[in-house]
């Protein structure tokens, strides 16, 4: 009888932790792609301004992938570009 109650309590606690983790996941960066503006940079490709946004993909708060996404502003810089992209 006592082991059945312990099992039920453990099941309720584990379920509560999973529900709490799922609800707070967008805030805590637990899952999915998250951007870090401190690592963004801007450069020029073919006289067009390109913004590189740094991101990580997390699984249970552990970064499993990282990289940059490019956002082309489509605006030609006046007088050419001083900072050229290397990639």
N, CA, C and O atoms as a printed pandas DataFrame, in Angstrom:
     atom_number atom_name residue_name chain_id  residue_number  x_coord  y_coord  z_coord
0              1         N          UNK        A               1    0.823   -1.188    0.000
1              2        CA          UNK        A               1    0.000    0.000    0.000
2              3         C          UNK        A               1    0.869    1.256    0.000
3              4         O          UNK        A               1    0.629    2.185   -0.771
4              5         N          UNK        A               2    1.885    1.277    0.873
5              6        CA          UNK        A               2    2.753    2.448    0.972
6              7         C          UNK        A               2    3.568    2.660   -0.302
7              8         O          UNK        A               2    3.808    3.802   -0.696
8              9         N          UNK        A               3    3.999    1.573   -0.954
9             10        CA          UNK        A               3    4.776    1.719   -2.191
10            11         C          UNK        A               3    3.909    2.279   -3.317
11            12         O          UNK        A               3    4.407    2.998   -4.183
12            13         N          UNK        A               4    2.615    1.953   -3.312
13            14        CA          UNK        A               4    1.700    2.501   -4.311
14            15         C          UNK        A               4    1.524    3.999   -4.144
15            16         O          UNK        A               4    1.435    4.722   -5.137
16            17         N          UNK        A               5    1.472    4.481   -2.908
17            18        CA          UNK        A               5    1.348    5.918   -2.648
18            19         C          UNK        A               5    2.623    6.638   -3.063
19            20         O          UNK        A               5    2.561    7.713   -3.659
20            21         N          UNK        A               6    3.781    6.055   -2.754
21            22        CA          UNK        A               6    5.054    6.653   -3.159
22            23         C          UNK        A               6    5.145    6.757   -4.677
23            24         O          UNK        A               6    5.608    7.766   -5.208
24            25         N          UNK        A               7    4.700    5.709   -5.376
25            26        CA          UNK        A               7    4.721    5.739   -6.828
26            27         C          UNK        A               7    3.813    6.844   -7.364
27            28         O          UNK        A               7    4.194    7.567   -8.284
28            29         N          UNK        A               8    2.626    6.977   -6.799
29            30        CA          UNK        A               8    1.692    8.021   -7.245
30            31         C          UNK        A               8    2.260    9.416   -6.994
31            32         O          UNK        A               8    2.132   10.299   -7.843
32            33         N          UNK        A               9    2.881    9.620   -5.845
33            34        CA          UNK        A               9    3.484   10.921   -5.535
34            35         C          UNK        A               9    4.623   11.215   -6.513
35            36         O          UNK        A               9    4.738   12.332   -7.016
36            37         N          UNK        A              10    5.456   10.221   -6.778
37            38        CA          UNK        A              10    6.559   10.411   -7.715
38            39         C          UNK        A              10    6.030   10.722   -9.116
39            40         O          UNK        A              10    6.583   11.577   -9.807
40            41         N          UNK        A              11    4.973   10.042   -9.538
41            42        CA          UNK        A              11    4.386   10.294  -10.855
42            43         C          UNK        A              11    3.825   11.709  -10.947
43            44         O          UNK        A              11    3.977   12.364  -11.979
44            45         N          UNK        A              12    3.183   12.190   -9.889
45            46        CA          UNK        A              12    2.631   13.551   -9.879
46            47         C          UNK        A              12    3.761   14.577   -9.928
47            48         O          UNK        A              12    3.656   15.574  -10.642
48            49         N          UNK        A              13    4.832   14.347   -9.185
49            50        CA          UNK        A              13    5.963   15.280   -9.162
50            51         C          UNK        A              13    6.629   15.327  -10.534
51            52         O          UNK        A              13    6.923   16.412  -11.035
52            53         N          UNK        A              14    6.870   14.187  -11.143
53            54        CA          UNK        A              14    7.509   14.144  -12.462
54            55         C          UNK        A              14    6.621   14.810  -13.510
55            56         O          UNK        A              14    7.110   15.565  -14.350
56            57         N          UNK        A              15    5.326   14.535  -13.464
57            58        CA          UNK        A              15    4.395   15.174  -14.395
58            59         C          UNK        A              15    4.396   16.679  -14.202
59            60         O          UNK        A              15    4.381   17.426  -15.180
60            61         N          UNK        A              16    4.413   17.135  -12.963
61            62        CA          UNK        A              16    4.458   18.571  -12.680
62            63         C          UNK        A              16    5.730   19.217  -13.218
63            64         O          UNK        A              16    5.685   20.319  -13.764
64            65         N          UNK        A              17    6.857   18.540  -13.069
65            66        CA          UNK        A              17    8.118   19.069  -13.599
66            67         C          UNK        A              17    8.089   19.159  -15.121
67            68         O          UNK        A              17    8.566   20.137  -15.696
68            69         N          UNK        A              18    7.538   18.155  -15.763
69            70        CA          UNK        A              18    7.456   18.179  -17.223
70            71         C          UNK        A              18    6.534   19.292  -17.699
71            72         O          UNK        A              18    6.857   19.996  -18.656
72            73         N          UNK        A              19    5.401   19.457  -17.050
73            74        CA          UNK        A              19    4.463   20.518  -17.422
74            75         C          UNK        A              19    5.100   21.885  -17.199
75            76         O          UNK        A              19    4.985   22.761  -18.056
76            77         N          UNK        A              20    5.763   22.083  -16.075
77            78        CA          UNK        A              20    6.417   23.360  -15.786
78            79         C          UNK        A              20    7.517   23.645  -16.800
79            80         O          UNK        A              20    7.643   24.776  -17.270
80            81         N          UNK        A              21    8.306   22.645  -17.139
81            82        CA          UNK        A              21    9.374   22.833  -18.118
82            83         C          UNK        A              21    8.813   23.170  -19.487
83            84         O          UNK        A              21    9.389   23.980  -20.212
84            85         N          UNK        A              22    7.696   22.558  -19.846
85            86        CA          UNK        A              22    7.083   22.824  -21.151
86            87         C          UNK        A              22    6.499   24.225  -21.209
87            88         O          UNK        A              22    6.634   24.911  -22.223
88            89         N          UNK        A              23    5.860   24.653  -20.151
89            90        CA          UNK        A              23    5.244   25.987  -20.129
90            91         C          UNK        A              23    6.303   27.075  -20.135
91            92         O          UNK        A              23    6.138   28.088  -20.815
92            93         N          UNK        A              24    7.380   26.889  -19.395
93            94        CA          UNK        A              24    8.413   27.915  -19.286
94            95         C          UNK        A              24    9.487   27.809  -20.360
95            96         O          UNK        A              24   10.412   28.621  -20.371
96            97         N          UNK        A              25    9.396   26.836  -21.264
97            98        CA          UNK        A              25   10.432   26.622  -22.274
98            99         C          UNK        A              25   10.722   27.849  -23.135
99           100         O          UNK        A              25   11.897   28.134  -23.367
100          101         N          UNK        A              26    9.719   28.602  -23.627
101          102        CA          UNK        A              26   10.059   29.778  -24.440
102          103         C          UNK        A              26   10.829   30.840  -23.665
103          104         O          UNK        A              26   11.625   31.573  -24.251
104          105         N          UNK        A              27   10.608   30.930  -22.388
105          106        CA          UNK        A              27   11.273   31.939  -21.568
106          107         C          UNK        A              27   12.674   31.491  -21.171
107          108         O          UNK        A              27   13.586   32.314  -21.093
108          109         N          UNK        A              28   12.850   30.223  -20.924
109          110        CA          UNK        A              28   14.111   29.718  -20.400
110          111         C          UNK        A              28   15.077   29.224  -21.473
111          112         O          UNK        A              28   16.169   28.759  -21.147
112          113         N          UNK        A              29   14.699   29.314  -22.737
113          114        CA          UNK        A              29   15.543   28.852  -23.843
114          115         C          UNK        A              29   15.872   27.369  -23.712
115          116         O          UNK        A              29   17.001   26.943  -23.954
116          117         N          UNK        A              30   14.860   26.590  -23.324
117          118        CA          UNK        A              30   15.054   25.168  -23.126
118          119         C          UNK        A              30   15.127   24.405  -24.442
119          120         O          UNK        A              30   15.950   23.503  -24.594
120          121         N          UNK        A              31   14.266   24.764  -25.396
121          122        CA          UNK        A              31   14.213   24.080  -26.683
122          123         C          UNK        A              31   14.214   25.101  -27.805
123          124         O          UNK        A              31   13.804   26.246  -27.613
124          125         N          UNK        A              32   14.676   24.682  -28.981
125          126        CA          UNK        A              32   14.510   25.480  -30.181
126          127         C          UNK        A              32   15.636   26.445  -30.475
127          128         O          UNK        A              32   16.694   26.416  -29.848
128          129         N          UNK        A              33   15.371   27.316  -31.466
129          130        CA          UNK        A              33   16.363   28.270  -31.960
130          131         C          UNK        A              33   16.233   29.575  -31.185
131          132         O          UNK        A              33   15.136   30.106  -31.014
132          133         N          UNK        A              34   17.382   30.085  -30.716
133          134        CA          UNK        A              34   17.413   31.330  -29.952
134          135         C          UNK        A              34   18.528   32.218  -30.489
135          136         O          UNK        A              34   19.645   31.766  -30.739
136          137         N          UNK        A              35   18.192   33.501  -30.660
137          138        CA          UNK        A              35   19.136   34.454  -31.230
138          139         C          UNK        A              35   19.852   35.235  -30.137
139          140         O          UNK        A              35   19.278   35.524  -29.087
140          141         N          UNK        A              36   21.117   35.575  -30.395
141          142        CA          UNK        A              36   21.923   36.377  -29.477
142          143         C          UNK        A              36   22.385   37.624  -30.231
143          144         O          UNK        A              36   23.289   37.549  -31.063
144          145         N          UNK        A              37   21.768   38.762  -29.941
145          146        CA          UNK        A              37   22.063   39.995  -30.658
146          147         C          UNK        A              37   23.475   40.503  -30.388
147          148         O          UNK        A              37   24.009   41.268  -31.191
148          149         N          UNK        A              38   24.084   40.105  -29.295
149          150        CA          UNK        A              38   25.437   40.566  -28.977
150          151         C          UNK        A              38   26.480   40.014  -29.953
151          152         O          UNK        A              38   27.574   40.568  -30.060
152          153         N          UNK        A              39   26.157   38.939  -30.661
153          154        CA          UNK        A              39   27.112   38.339  -31.592
154          155         C          UNK        A              39   26.767   38.617  -33.055
155          156         O          UNK        A              39   27.401   38.058  -33.951
156          157         N          UNK        A              40   25.781   39.465  -33.310
157          158        CA          UNK        A              40   25.428   39.831  -34.684
158          159         C          UNK        A              40   26.500   40.728  -35.284
159          160         O          UNK        A              40   27.193   41.441  -34.558
160          161         N          UNK        A              41   26.638   40.696  -36.608
161          162        CA          UNK        A              41   27.549   41.615  -37.275
162          163         C          UNK        A              41   26.991   41.980  -38.651
163          164         O          UNK        A              41   26.130   41.291  -39.200
164          165         N          UNK        A              42   27.505   43.077  -39.184
165          166        CA          UNK        A              42   27.041   43.609  -40.459
166          167         C          UNK        A              42   28.233   43.724  -41.399
167          168         O          UNK        A              42   29.318   44.132  -40.986
168          169         N          UNK        A              43   28.031   43.363  -42.662
169          170        CA          UNK        A              43   29.059   43.533  -43.683
170          171         C          UNK        A              43   28.376   43.676  -45.039
171          172         O          UNK        A              43   27.149   43.635  -45.131
172          173         N          UNK        A              44   29.169   43.842  -46.079
173          174        CA          UNK        A              44   28.618   44.079  -47.416
174          175         C          UNK        A              44   28.977   42.941  -48.359
175          176         O          UNK        A              44   30.113   42.466  -48.382
176          177         N          UNK        A              45   27.988   42.514  -49.136
177          178        CA          UNK        A              45   28.192   41.568  -50.228
178          179         C          UNK        A              45   27.671   42.247  -51.485
179          180         O          UNK        A              45   26.512   42.659  -51.540
180          181         N          UNK        A              46   28.503   42.361  -52.464
181          182        CA          UNK        A              46   28.163   43.012  -53.739
182          183         C          UNK        A              46   27.467   44.349  -53.506
183          184         O          UNK        A              46   26.417   44.626  -54.086
184          185         N          UNK        A              47   28.065   45.168  -52.653
185          186        CA          UNK        A              47   27.576   46.505  -52.307
186          187         C          UNK        A              47   26.171   46.511  -51.708
187          188         O          UNK        A              47   25.478   47.526  -51.766
188          189         N          UNK        A              48   25.754   45.402  -51.143
189          190        CA          UNK        A              48   24.491   45.322  -50.425
190          191         C          UNK        A              48   24.789   45.032  -48.956
191          192         O          UNK        A              48   25.617   44.178  -48.639
192          193         N          UNK        A              49   24.125   45.732  -48.084
193          194        CA          UNK        A              49   24.319   45.555  -46.652
194          195         C          UNK        A              49   23.650   44.254  -46.208
195          196         O          UNK        A              49   22.470   44.034  -46.480
196          197         N          UNK        A              50   24.413   43.390  -45.522
197          198        CA          UNK        A              50   23.908   42.105  -45.052
198          199         C          UNK        A              50   24.118   42.020  -43.546
199          200         O          UNK        A              50   25.215   42.276  -43.050
200          201         N          UNK        A              51   23.065   41.659  -42.824
201          202        CA          UNK        A              51   23.135   41.492  -41.373
202          203         C          UNK        A              51   23.183   39.998  -41.076
203          204         O          UNK        A              51   22.344   39.239  -41.561
204          205         N          UNK        A              52   24.157   39.577  -40.284
205          206        CA          UNK        A              52   24.301   38.176  -39.883
206          207         C          UNK        A              52   23.829   38.052  -38.433
207          208         O          UNK        A              52   24.403   38.654  -37.525
208          209         N          UNK        A              53   22.770   37.256  -38.234
209          210        CA          UNK        A              53   22.208   37.049  -36.901
210          211         C          UNK        A              53   22.714   35.705  -36.354
211          212         O          UNK        A              53   22.543   34.663  -36.986
212          213         N          UNK        A              54   23.336   35.749  -35.172
213          214        CA          UNK        A              54   23.871   34.538  -34.530
214          215         C          UNK        A              54   22.752   33.805  -33.801
215          216         O          UNK        A              54   21.928   34.436  -33.139
216          217         N          UNK        A              55   22.715   32.477  -33.915
217          218        CA          UNK        A              55   21.708   31.692  -33.211
218          219         C          UNK        A              55   22.304   30.400  -32.664
219          220         O          UNK        A              55   23.338   29.924  -33.134
220          221         N          UNK        A              56   21.633   29.848  -31.667
221          222        CA          UNK        A              56   21.936   28.507  -31.175
222          223         C          UNK        A              56   20.631   27.712  -31.154
223          224         O          UNK        A              56   19.551   28.278  -30.987
224          225         N          UNK        A              57   20.743   26.415  -31.323
225          226        CA          UNK        A              57   19.603   25.511  -31.203
226          227         C          UNK        A              57   19.829   24.705  -29.936
227          228         O          UNK        A              57   20.853   24.037  -29.793
228          229         N          UNK        A              58   18.869   24.767  -29.014
229          230        CA          UNK        A              58   19.036   24.137  -27.708
230          231         C          UNK        A              58   18.131   22.922  -27.542
231          232         O          UNK        A              58   17.028   22.869  -28.084
232          233         N          UNK        A              59   18.618   21.955  -26.787
233          234        CA          UNK        A              59   17.850   20.801  -26.364
234          235         C          UNK        A              59   18.105   20.639  -24.876
235          236         O          UNK        A              59   19.213   20.292  -24.465
236          237         N          UNK        A              60   17.096   20.884  -24.078
237          238        CA          UNK        A              60   17.235   20.893  -22.618
238          239         C          UNK        A              60   18.371   21.817  -22.176
239          240         O          UNK        A              60   19.235   21.419  -21.395
240          241         N          UNK        A              61   18.363   23.027  -22.671
241          242        CA          UNK        A              61   19.316   24.090  -22.354
242          243         C          UNK        A              61   20.723   23.842  -22.900
243          244         O          UNK        A              61   21.600   24.685  -22.713
244          245         N          UNK        A              62   20.960   22.734  -23.556
245          246        CA          UNK        A              62   22.285   22.420  -24.089
246          247         C          UNK        A              62   22.323   22.817  -25.560
247          248         O          UNK        A              62   21.521   22.318  -26.349
248          249         N          UNK        A              63   23.241   23.706  -25.944
249          250        CA          UNK        A              63   23.337   24.071  -27.361
250          251         C          UNK        A              63   23.825   22.888  -28.189
251          252         O          UNK        A              63   24.906   22.354  -27.939
252          253         N          UNK        A              64   23.031   22.480  -29.173
253          254        CA          UNK        A              64   23.425   21.353  -30.021
254          255         C          UNK        A              64   23.843   21.821  -31.417
255          256         O          UNK        A              64   24.427   21.054  -32.183
256          257         N          UNK        A              65   23.543   23.078  -31.743
257          258        CA          UNK        A              65   23.924   23.619  -33.039
258          259         C          UNK        A              65   24.000   25.133  -32.920
259          260         O          UNK        A              65   23.333   25.731  -32.076
260          261         N          UNK        A              66   24.812   25.748  -33.767
261          262        CA          UNK        A              66   24.924   27.206  -33.779
262          263         C          UNK        A              66   25.269   27.659  -35.184
263          264         O          UNK        A              66   25.727   26.868  -36.009
264          265         N          UNK        A              67   25.048   28.932  -35.449
265          266        CA          UNK        A              67   25.372   29.448  -36.766
266          267         C          UNK        A              67   24.839   30.860  -36.948
267          268         O          UNK        A              67   24.451   31.526  -35.989
268          269         N          UNK        A              68   24.831   31.294  -38.182
269          270        CA          UNK        A              68   24.358   32.629  -38.528
270          271         C          UNK        A              68   23.292   32.523  -39.617
271          272         O          UNK        A              68   23.398   31.705  -40.532
272          273         N          UNK        A              69   22.280   33.350  -39.504
273          274        CA          UNK        A              69   21.331   33.530  -40.593
274          275         C          UNK        A              69   21.598   34.889  -41.211
275          276         O          UNK        A              69   21.961   35.834  -40.512
276          277         N          UNK        A              70   21.419   34.989  -42.517
277          278        CA          UNK        A              70   21.687   36.246  -43.212
278          279         C          UNK        A              70   20.383   36.977  -43.499
279          280         O          UNK        A              70   19.388   36.376  -43.906
280          281         N          UNK        A              71   20.412   38.274  -43.279
281          282        CA          UNK        A              71   19.289   39.125  -43.633
282          283         C          UNK        A              71   19.813   40.210  -44.567
283          284         O          UNK        A              71   20.579   41.082  -44.159
284          285         N          UNK        A              72   19.392   40.142  -45.811
285          286        CA          UNK        A              72   19.819   41.113  -46.794
286          287         C          UNK        A              72   18.898   42.317  -46.711
287          288         O          UNK        A              72   17.688   42.183  -46.894
288          289         N          UNK        A              73   19.452   43.489  -46.439
289          290        CA          UNK        A              73   18.624   44.685  -46.319
290          291         C          UNK        A              73   18.208   45.214  -47.675
291          292         O          UNK        A              73   17.246   45.976  -47.772
292          293         N          UNK        A              74   18.917   44.824  -48.726
293          294        CA          UNK        A              74   18.552   45.242  -50.065
294          295         C          UNK        A              74   18.915   46.679  -50.383
295          296         O          UNK        A              74   18.556   47.179  -51.449
296          297         N          UNK        A              75   19.614   47.353  -49.491
297          298        CA          UNK        A              75   19.989   48.742  -49.709
298          299         C          UNK        A              75   21.459   48.814  -50.103
299          300         O          UNK        A              75   22.326   48.254  -49.433
300          301         N          UNK        A              76   21.710   49.487  -51.160
301          302        CA          UNK        A              76   23.102   49.721  -51.546
302          303         C          UNK        A              76   23.682   50.786  -50.639
303          304         O          UNK        A              76   23.053   51.814  -50.388
304          305         N          UNK        A              77   24.872   50.537  -50.155
305          306        CA          UNK        A              77   25.487   51.516  -49.263
306          307         C          UNK        A              77   26.029   52.683  -50.087
307          308         O          UNK        A              77   26.627   52.463  -51.141
308          309         N          UNK        A              78   25.834   53.899  -49.635
309          310        CA          UNK        A              78   26.332   55.050  -50.392
310          311         C          UNK        A              78   27.857   55.079  -50.401
311          312         O          UNK        A              78   28.489   54.963  -49.351
312          313         N          UNK        A              79   28.433   55.232  -51.560
313          314        CA          UNK        A              79   29.887   55.315  -51.659
314          315         C          UNK        A              79   30.581   53.985  -51.546
315          316         O          UNK        A              79   31.796   53.953  -51.353
316          317         N          UNK        A              80   29.865   52.878  -51.658
317          318        CA          UNK        A              80   30.481   51.559  -51.552
318          319         C          UNK        A              80   30.541   51.075  -50.129
319          320         O          UNK        A              80   30.040   51.737  -49.220
320          321         N          UNK        A              81   31.143   49.936  -49.929
321          322        CA          UNK        A              81   31.215   49.317  -48.606
322          323         C          UNK        A              81   32.641   49.342  -48.082
323          324         O          UNK        A              81   33.595   49.107  -48.825
324          325         N          UNK        A              82   32.771   49.624  -46.816
325          326        CA          UNK        A              82   34.076   49.564  -46.163
326          327         C          UNK        A              82   34.363   48.171  -45.603
327          328         O          UNK        A              82   35.509   47.720  -45.591
328          329         N          UNK        A              83   33.329   47.509  -45.147
329          330        CA          UNK        A              83   33.500   46.200  -44.507
330          331         C          UNK        A              83   32.929   45.125  -45.435
331          332         O          UNK        A              83   31.714   45.017  -45.599
332          333         N          UNK        A              84   33.802   44.349  -46.025
333          334        CA          UNK        A              84   33.383   43.279  -46.947
334          335         C          UNK        A              84   33.203   41.976  -46.180
335          336         O          UNK        A              84   33.947   41.688  -45.242
336          337         N          UNK        A              85   32.208   41.192  -46.588
337          338        CA          UNK        A              85   32.009   39.866  -46.015
338          339         C          UNK        A              85   33.087   38.936  -46.561
339          340         O          UNK        A              85   33.463   39.031  -47.729
340          341         N          UNK        A              86   33.576   38.048  -45.724
341          342        CA          UNK        A              86   34.612   37.128  -46.163
342          343         C          UNK        A              86   34.021   35.829  -46.683
343          344         O          UNK        A              86   34.733   35.032  -47.292
344          345         N          UNK        A              87   32.731   35.598  -46.456
345          346        CA          UNK        A              87   32.124   34.346  -46.927
346          347         C          UNK        A              87   31.182   34.574  -48.072
347          348         O          UNK        A              87   30.590   33.623  -48.583
